[in-house]
Amino acid sequence: MELTKEQIQEIDNYINACGIKFYDVKAELVDHFASILEERLEIEPKLDIHKTIIEEHKKFSDQGFKKLLKTKTDTVHKRFYKLTFLHLKSFFKLPKLIITIAIFYLLKELMNLFENKEHFFNLLSGIGLLIIAQLFIRVTTNIGSKKDKFLVLNKSDMFLNLINSLFIIFNSSVTFRSDQSFTENNYNLIHLGIFVLLLLFYWSGEYIFYQNKQTIKKQYPNVLV
């Protein structure tokens, strides 16, 4: 027996009251409960919906939905990092290896235009600060947004915070270098290589974040993402 809109809304309200705020997780749970209730209603037409929802909830575990949410969070976390590193890895294989070499070469040529190499790395630090600034604005905007929150996109935001930390570390490494080290070409090339790696890592995270967002839009076309 198919559930009414009111009955589905009752399931949604119950799951929301249990602390599940992520739309994608909540939608999956609503579908799970709806399927079970439809089967039960075929056998028991006068079934107490609210009581049955509570009974099914207790079947998950002693912690209710907490264990389920933790499992899903860990799964999303691992999948996101796996896809990000796979995308990063692709920049060290043809044809994307050409992009990596081109970025490194262009930055190296730009570095050679600076008589004082410390000024060049300060410029890279400035680029890092711009990336951090736009990340901060995005995270702040998302916190106050009325858009529905998705677990997949929430983990992506956490990844972007990691990128934020990595660029701060890079900027600190420039500050702590000695004046003598900036005259050593090998040190400069290694430091430049680290910056290129950070850029590619950042780009990989943004790419996976965008892909996840597109997937969510296709799965939930009527939801504001």
N, C-alpha and C positions, 0 to 999 in steps of 0.2 A: 504494500500500500504506500503510495507516494505521500510524502509529508507536505503539509501546508506551509505557506510562507511564515505564518506565525510560529509554527513548531520549529522550523529551521532557525528563526530569529531567537527562539528560546534557547536552542543549543548554542548559538553564537554568543548570546549574553552570558550564559553559564561559563563557557570557556574563557571569555574575556574577564569575567569576575575571578577566575582562577589565576589570573596574572599573565595569560598568553596575549601579548600585545602585537606580535609579528603577524602580519596579514597572511603570509604564505603558510606559516605553521598552523594558524587558526583555521584557515580554509581547509587544510588537510584533515584536521581534527573534526571539523564540522561534517565533512564528507564521510569520515569514519563512523561518527555517531549516527548520522542520518541513515547510512546503509543498515546499521544494526537495528535501529528503531523501525525502519520499513519492514524488515524481516520479522521483527517481534509483533508488529501491528497486524501482519497477515494472519498470525496465530491468535493474537489477543487484541481485537479491535478496540476494547475499552482500556487499553494499557495506559497507566499513569506515566506520561512523558517525563515529567520532572524527576520522579522517583527513579525511573529507568536510567536517565542520564547520570544520576548520582551513582547508581549501581555499576554502570559501565566505567565510570571514572575510577571507582575503587579497584577495578581489575588491572589498571595500569601498573601501580606499585604503591607501596606505603607512602611514597613522596608525591603521589599524584602525577601531574604533568611535568614536575621538575626534572625527573630523570630523563623523560622523553626530550625535553627542551635541551638538556645538557648534551644528550647523544646527538641530536640534530645540529647543535651549535658546533660540536667537535667535528662532525662530518663536513659541514659547510666550511669550517676553518681549514681543515686539511685539504679539501678539494680546491679551495681558492688559492692556497699557497702552491699546491701542486701545479695548477694551471698557469700560475704566474711564473714559476720557475721554468716550466716547459716553454713558455713564451720567451722568457729571457734567454734560455738556452738556444733558441732558434736564431738569435742574433750572432751566434758564433758558428753558424753553419750557412753555407750558400743557399739561397741568394742573399739573405739578410746580413751575412758577414760583410758584404760590400758596404752596407749602411754603417756598421760598426767602425770599419776602417776609415770610411769617409769622415765620420764625426770626429774620430781621434785625430786624423790628419789635419782637418780644418782647424781644430782647436790647437794643435801643435804649431801650425803655421801662425795662428793668431798669437800664441805665446811667444814665438820668435820675434814678433814685432815689438814686444815689451823689453826695453833694456833692463828694467828692474822687474824680475819675474814675480816678486812678491805682489806687485800691483796687479798682475794678471790673475794670480790666485785669489786676490781680494775681489776681483771682478767675478770669478766663479762663485765665491762665497755670496756675492750679491745676488747672483742668479738663484742660488740655493735659498736665500732669504725670500725672494719673490715667490718661489714654489711653496715655501712654508706659509707665507702670508695668504696665498690663495687657498691653501688647504685649510687654514684656520677659518677663513671666511666661509668656506663650504661647510665645514663641520658646524660652525655657529648657526648658519642658515638652516641646516637640516634639523638642529635641535628645536628651533622655533617653528619649523614647518608643520603645516596641517596635513601634509601628505601621509598616507598610510606607510607604516614602517615594515620593511621586509628583512628577514633574517639574513638572506644572502647579501643584501646591500649594506646591512649593518656591519657585517664582517669586513666588507670592503672598506668601509670608513675606518675601521680599526687598522687595516693594512696601511691606509694612507697616513695614519698617525705614526706608524712605524717609519714610513718614508720621511716624515717630518723629523723624527729623532735622528735618522741616519744623516740627513743634511746638516743638522745641528752639530753632530759629531765631526762631519767633514769641515765645517766652518771653524770648529775649535781646533782641528788639526792644523789648519793654516796659521792660526794665531800662535800656536805653540812651536812652529818651526823656527829654527834659528836663521839669522841673516846669511850665514855661511851656506846653509843647506839649499838656499834658493839659487846659488851659483853652481850647484851640482846638477848637471843635465839628467843623470839617471834618476835622482830623487824627484825631479820635476816631472819626468815622464811617468814614473810610477804613480805619483800623486794625480797626474792628469788621467791616467788609466782608471784610477779609483773613481774619479768624478764621472767619467764616461759610463762606467759600470753602474753607478748610482742613477744616472739619467735613464739608462736602459731598464733598470729595475723599476724605476718610477713609471716609465712608459708602459711596462708590462702590467703593472698593477692597475693603471688607468684603463688599459685595453680590456683586461678581464672584468673590471668594474663596469665598463660600457657594455660588454657582451652580456653580463648578468642582467643589466638594466633592460636591454633589448628583449631578453628572454622573458623577464617578468612582464613587460608590456604586452608581449604576445599571449602569455598565459592569462593575464588579468587585464584585458583591453579597456574595461570600464573603471579601472582603479587609477587614481592619480599617483604616479610614481615620481 
